[in-house]
Amino acid sequence: MESYEVANGMKPIWMPVSEAVNHNRQVMVRQEDSMGQSIQRETFMLEKIADELVSA
């Protein structure tokens, strides 16, 4: 993990892709201070994974 992720209290965990997308969407709605600039790109890629790989 990167130092800013550790400083923000993030920790890696396994979860279903749909839960990760929902979590990211909630963070974006709340515009949390800890929200990184890449969350939109990450959410886009998670949705693409869900659509093309998980649903296949």
Legacy VTK file of the C-alpha trace (Angstrom):
# vtk DataFile Version 3.0
C-alpha trace
ASCII
DATASET POLYDATA
POINTS 56 float
0.000 0.000 0.000
1.046 3.572 -0.555
1.883 5.780 2.417
-1.183 8.018 1.949
-3.434 4.943 1.940
-1.992 3.775 5.247
-2.279 7.327 6.647
-5.977 7.399 5.645
-6.608 4.143 7.510
-7.187 2.059 4.392
-6.643 -1.674 4.485
-6.893 -4.266 1.738
-9.799 -6.692 1.980
-11.459 -9.089 -0.483
-15.073 -8.352 -1.351
-17.466 -8.874 -4.233
-16.971 -6.399 -7.084
-20.537 -5.104 -6.661
-19.834 -4.204 -3.027
-16.658 -2.356 -4.014
-18.582 -0.350 -6.643
-21.331 0.491 -4.136
-18.759 1.549 -1.543
-16.952 3.800 -4.018
-20.217 5.370 -5.172
-21.169 6.150 -1.555
-17.745 7.709 -0.921
-18.137 9.884 -4.043
-21.616 11.027 -2.983
-20.342 11.994 0.477
-17.156 13.540 -1.008
-15.124 12.280 1.942
-11.853 14.089 2.709
-10.011 10.785 2.328
-11.396 10.333 -1.204
-8.567 9.990 -3.683
-8.514 11.513 -7.140
-8.521 8.117 -8.820
-11.812 6.874 -7.338
-13.800 7.690 -10.494
-11.346 5.753 -12.671
-11.279 2.865 -10.201
-15.065 2.719 -10.084
-15.270 2.784 -13.892
-12.846 -0.141 -14.114
-14.676 -2.116 -11.408
-17.935 -1.657 -13.304
-16.246 -2.784 -16.529
-14.913 -5.871 -14.727
-18.391 -6.610 -13.364
-20.001 -6.202 -16.782
-17.447 -8.072 -18.873
-15.867 -10.643 -16.584
-18.061 -11.373 -13.599
-21.343 -11.464 -15.516
-19.888 -13.566 -18.340
LINES 1 57
56 0 1 2 3 4 5 6 7 8 9 10 11 12 13 14 15 16 17 18 19 20 21 22 23 24 25 26 27 28 29 30 31 32 33 34 35 36 37 38 39 40 41 42 43 44 45 46 47 48 49 50 51 52 53 54 55
